[in-house]
Amino acid sequence: MSVGLWIQIILNGVAMGVLYSLPALGISLIWNATGLFNFAQGDLLTLGGYVMLTLFGMMKLPYIVSFVLTLAVMGLVGYFISRIYFYPMLEHRVHPQIILIGTVAASVFIRNLILVIWGTMPTTFKNPFGTKVMNLGGIFLMPHVIWILGIAAGLLILLQYILRGTMVGTAMRAVAQNQTAAWLMGIRNDRMIALTFCMSTAIAAVSGILITPIIPLTPDMGGLISVKAMAAVLIGGLGSFSGTLIGGIAVGVAETVFATLVTPTYKDVFIFLVLVAFLLARPGGIFRAHVSEKV
């Protein structure tokens, strides 16, 4: 294969990897705040895609308006999940395994809610970025690849600014490091955890919005994506945002290269084998966030 074709394959893989990284970042945010996984993250991604389908594909609202409204709706969904389920469980010191089982139940509930409201048939909405192939010096790309990379880059820069450059972000990181110490310093843990859930759910919704023109929406679409997002978290390093991004890109590129050179039929099996091999070789991931405890 030519160099241009290799670049084209890798860029497509990077775009898919970024879409896996977004829900993975949401998983990392919740892990840092609560020390728990949210196994409903993939189904929240799917729900975000269906909300966008309703606003943009059915109600014919402008794309930007639909995009912002979808993020607002999904942010509220994340807020209610935190306030109704996660924080009360944490406050009453419920066993973590029981909380995790509850997230599986939430996943089943969201999936069946989608079935009731939108049905079982695969569906999608018009690609807002166009369907004409772009020729960039012999590299042929669909417009959505460029837009996905640009939107994701802007979102990641905004997320880093919020976490590193604002008082709210500092409070969120303080809660992630030590909830008791943060509470003694006057930080409302419940509010910070709720805000974390808002952000993580909205980030997952962005992935659902951007992936829908590429992969048709189905009620169970989020299940496989969440597994790949979890693979991105484990490969990149649990709790590390930069590692999660790199892990997602690695998963997307490996999947795309395998599907192109070998067969797309077993690309998901290949990713699982890569994950197992990587965990055996480097269990901590590429990067690992170390949180120091101070007395």
C-alpha positions as CSV (number, residue, x, y, z in Angstrom):
1,M,0.0,0.0,0.0
2,S,1.0,3.6,-0.7
3,V,2.0,6.0,2.1
4,G,-1.1,8.1,1.4
5,L,-3.3,5.1,1.9
6,W,-1.6,4.3,5.2
7,I,-2.1,7.9,6.4
8,Q,-5.7,7.7,5.4
9,I,-6.2,4.5,7.3
10,I,-4.5,5.8,10.4
11,L,-6.4,9.1,10.4
12,N,-9.7,7.2,10.2
13,G,-8.5,5.1,13.1
14,V,-7.6,8.1,15.1
15,A,-11.1,9.6,14.5
16,M,-12.7,6.4,15.7
17,G,-10.2,6.2,18.6
18,V,-11.2,9.8,19.7
19,L,-14.9,8.7,19.7
20,Y,-13.9,5.8,22.1
21,S,-11.8,8.2,24.2
22,L,-14.7,10.6,24.9
23,P,-16.8,8.0,26.9
24,A,-13.6,6.7,28.4
25,L,-12.8,10.2,29.7
26,G,-16.2,10.2,31.3
27,I,-15.4,6.9,33.0
28,S,-12.1,8.3,34.2
29,L,-13.8,11.4,35.6
30,I,-16.3,9.3,37.6
31,W,-13.5,7.0,38.8
32,N,-11.5,9.9,40.0
33,A,-14.5,11.4,41.8
34,T,-16.0,8.3,43.4
35,G,-13.5,5.4,42.9
36,L,-16.2,3.6,41.0
37,F,-17.1,2.6,37.4
38,N,-20.3,3.6,35.7
39,F,-21.3,0.7,33.5
40,A,-24.2,2.7,32.1
41,Q,-21.8,5.1,30.3
42,G,-22.2,3.4,26.9
43,D,-26.0,3.4,27.1
44,L,-25.8,7.1,28.1
45,L,-23.8,7.6,24.9
46,T,-26.6,5.9,22.9
47,L,-29.3,8.0,24.7
48,G,-27.4,11.1,23.6
49,G,-27.4,9.9,20.0
50,Y,-31.2,9.3,20.2
51,V,-31.9,12.7,21.7
52,M,-29.9,14.3,18.9
53,L,-31.8,12.2,16.4
54,T,-35.1,13.6,17.9
55,L,-34.0,17.2,17.8
56,F,-32.0,17.3,14.6
57,G,-33.4,14.5,12.5
58,M,-37.1,14.6,13.5
59,M,-37.7,18.1,14.8
60,K,-35.4,19.7,12.1
61,L,-33.7,22.1,14.5
62,P,-30.4,23.6,13.4
63,Y,-27.4,21.3,14.1
64,I,-25.7,23.7,16.5
65,V,-28.9,24.2,18.5
66,S,-29.6,20.5,18.6
67,F,-26.0,19.8,19.7
68,V,-26.2,22.3,22.6
69,L,-29.7,21.1,23.7
70,T,-28.6,17.5,23.6
71,L,-25.6,18.3,25.8
72,A,-27.9,20.2,28.2
73,V,-30.4,17.3,28.4
74,M,-27.7,14.7,28.9
75,G,-26.0,16.9,31.5
76,L,-29.3,17.0,33.4
77,V,-29.6,13.2,33.1
78,G,-26.1,12.8,34.6
79,Y,-27.1,15.2,37.4
80,F,-30.2,13.2,38.4
81,I,-28.2,9.9,38.2
82,S,-25.7,11.4,40.7
83,R,-28.3,13.0,43.0
84,I,-30.8,10.1,43.0
85,Y,-28.4,7.1,43.0
86,F,-24.7,7.6,43.3
87,Y,-24.2,10.2,46.0
88,P,-26.9,8.7,48.4
89,M,-25.2,5.3,48.0
90,L,-21.8,6.8,48.7
91,E,-23.1,8.8,51.7
92,H,-24.6,5.7,53.3
93,R,-21.4,3.8,52.6
94,V,-23.1,1.1,50.5
95,H,-20.7,-1.7,49.4
96,P,-19.0,-0.7,46.1
97,Q,-20.0,-4.0,44.5
98,I,-23.6,-3.2,45.1
99,I,-23.3,0.2,43.6
100,L,-21.6,-1.3,40.5
101,I,-24.5,-3.8,40.2
102,G,-26.8,-0.8,40.3
103,T,-25.1,0.8,37.3
104,V,-25.6,-2.4,35.4
105,A,-29.3,-2.2,36.3
106,A,-29.3,1.5,35.1
107,S,-27.8,0.3,31.8
108,V,-30.6,-2.2,31.3
109,F,-33.2,0.5,32.2
110,I,-31.8,3.0,29.7
111,R,-31.6,0.4,27.0
112,N,-35.2,-0.6,27.5
113,L,-36.3,3.0,27.7
114,I,-34.7,3.6,24.3
115,L,-36.6,0.5,23.0
116,V,-39.9,1.8,24.2
117,I,-39.5,5.4,22.9
118,W,-37.6,4.9,19.6
119,G,-38.1,1.2,18.8
120,T,-35.7,-1.5,17.6
121,M,-34.9,-0.5,14.0
122,P,-31.4,0.9,13.2
123,T,-31.7,4.6,12.4
124,T,-29.5,7.6,11.8
125,F,-29.7,11.3,10.8
126,K,-28.2,13.2,7.9
127,N,-24.5,13.7,8.1
128,P,-24.2,17.5,8.7
129,F,-20.6,17.6,7.6
130,G,-21.4,16.4,4.1
131,T,-20.7,13.1,2.2
132,K,-18.4,14.3,-0.5
133,V,-14.9,12.7,-0.2
134,M,-12.1,15.2,0.3
135,N,-8.8,14.9,-1.6
136,L,-6.0,16.3,0.5
137,G,-2.9,15.7,-1.5
138,G,-3.8,12.2,-2.5
139,I,-5.3,11.4,1.0
140,F,-9.0,10.7,0.6
141,L,-11.0,11.5,3.8
142,M,-14.7,12.0,4.6
143,P,-15.4,15.5,6.0
144,H,-16.6,14.1,9.3
145,V,-13.2,12.7,10.1
146,I,-11.7,16.3,10.1
147,W,-14.7,17.6,12.1
148,I,-14.5,14.8,14.7
149,L,-10.8,15.5,15.3
150,G,-11.5,19.3,15.5
151,I,-14.5,19.1,17.9
152,A,-12.8,16.5,20.1
153,A,-9.6,18.6,20.3
154,G,-11.6,21.7,21.3
155,L,-13.6,19.7,23.9
156,L,-10.4,18.2,25.4
157,I,-8.8,21.7,25.6
158,L,-11.9,23.0,27.3
159,L,-12.0,20.1,29.7
160,Q,-8.3,20.6,30.7
161,Y,-9.0,24.3,31.2
162,I,-11.9,23.6,33.5
163,L,-10.0,21.0,35.5
164,R,-6.7,22.9,35.7
165,G,-7.6,26.6,35.4
166,T,-10.7,27.2,37.3
167,M,-11.7,27.1,41.0
168,V,-14.4,24.6,40.2
169,G,-11.9,22.3,38.6
170,T,-9.6,22.6,41.6
171,A,-12.5,21.7,43.9
172,M,-13.3,18.7,41.7
173,R,-9.7,17.5,41.8
174,A,-9.7,18.0,45.6
175,V,-12.8,15.8,46.0
176,A,-11.1,13.2,43.7
177,Q,-8.0,13.2,45.9
178,N,-9.7,13.1,49.4
179,Q,-13.4,13.6,50.0
180,T,-13.0,14.0,53.7
181,A,-10.3,16.7,53.5
182,A,-12.2,18.5,50.7
183,W,-15.3,18.6,53.0
184,L,-13.3,20.0,55.8
185,M,-12.1,22.7,53.5
186,G,-15.7,23.7,52.8
187,I,-16.2,22.0,49.5
188,R,-19.6,20.5,48.9
189,N,-18.8,16.9,47.8
190,D,-22.3,16.2,46.6
191,R,-22.2,19.2,44.2
192,M,-18.8,18.3,42.9
193,I,-19.7,14.7,42.3
194,A,-23.0,15.9,40.6
195,L,-21.0,18.3,38.4
196,T,-18.6,15.4,37.5
197,F,-21.5,13.3,36.4
198,C,-22.9,16.2,34.3
199,M,-19.6,16.5,32.5
200,S,-19.1,12.8,32.0
201,T,-22.6,12.3,30.6
202,A,-22.3,15.3,28.3
203,I,-18.9,14.1,27.0
204,A,-20.4,10.7,26.3
205,A,-23.3,12.3,24.5
206,V,-20.8,14.1,22.2
207,S,-19.4,10.8,21.1
208,G,-23.0,9.5,20.5
209,I,-23.7,12.6,18.4
210,L,-20.6,12.4,16.3
211,I,-20.6,8.6,15.8
212,T,-24.3,8.4,14.7
213,P,-23.7,9.5,11.0
214,I,-21.0,6.8,10.8
215,I,-22.6,3.9,12.7
216,P,-26.5,3.7,12.7
217,L,-28.1,4.0,16.1
218,T,-29.4,0.9,17.7
219,P,-30.5,0.5,21.3
220,D,-27.6,-1.8,22.1
221,M,-25.0,0.2,20.3
222,G,-23.5,1.6,23.5
223,G,-22.6,-1.9,24.9
224,L,-19.8,-2.6,22.6
225,I,-18.6,1.0,22.5
226,S,-18.4,1.0,26.3
227,V,-16.3,-2.1,26.3
228,K,-13.9,-0.4,23.9
229,A,-13.9,2.7,26.1
230,M,-13.1,0.6,29.1
231,A,-10.3,-0.9,27.1
232,A,-9.0,2.6,26.4
233,V,-9.1,3.4,30.1
234,L,-7.2,0.2,31.1
235,I,-4.6,0.5,28.3
236,G,-4.0,4.2,28.9
237,G,-3.9,4.0,32.7
238,L,-6.7,4.1,35.2
239,G,-7.4,7.7,36.3
240,S,-5.1,9.3,33.7
241,F,-6.8,11.6,31.2
242,S,-3.9,11.8,28.8
243,G,-3.5,8.1,29.1
244,T,-7.2,7.5,28.4
245,L,-6.9,9.6,25.2
246,I,-3.9,7.8,24.0
247,G,-5.5,4.4,24.9
248,G,-8.6,5.3,22.9
249,I,-6.6,6.3,19.9
250,A,-4.5,3.1,20.1
251,V,-7.7,1.1,20.2
252,G,-9.2,2.9,17.2
253,V,-6.0,2.7,15.1
254,A,-5.5,-1.0,15.9
255,E,-9.1,-1.8,15.1
256,T,-9.0,0.1,11.8
257,V,-5.7,-1.4,10.6
258,F,-6.8,-4.9,11.5
259,A,-10.2,-4.4,9.7
260,T,-8.4,-3.1,6.6
261,L,-5.5,-5.6,6.4
262,V,-7.2,-8.8,7.7
263,T,-11.0,-8.7,8.1
264,P,-13.6,-6.4,9.8
265,T,-15.5,-9.5,11.0
266,Y,-13.1,-10.2,13.9
267,K,-11.9,-6.7,14.7
268,D,-13.7,-6.7,18.1
269,V,-12.1,-10.0,19.1
270,F,-8.8,-8.6,18.0
271,I,-9.2,-5.6,20.4
272,F,-10.0,-7.9,23.3
273,L,-6.9,-9.9,22.6
274,V,-4.8,-6.7,22.4
275,L,-6.3,-5.6,25.8
276,V,-5.5,-9.0,27.4
277,A,-1.9,-9.0,26.1
278,F,-1.4,-5.4,27.2
279,L,-2.7,-6.0,30.7
280,L,-0.4,-9.0,31.0
281,A,2.6,-7.0,29.8
282,R,1.8,-3.7,31.6
283,P,-1.1,-4.1,34.1
284,G,-0.9,-0.4,35.2
285,G,-1.4,0.9,31.7
286,I,0.7,3.4,29.7
287,F,0.2,6.1,32.3
288,R,-1.1,5.8,35.8
289,A,-2.4,8.6,37.9
290,H,-0.9,8.5,41.3
291,V,-2.9,10.2,44.0
292,S,-0.9,11.1,47.1
293,E,-2.6,11.0,50.5
294,K,-1.7,13.7,53.0
295,V,-2.4,13.7,56.7
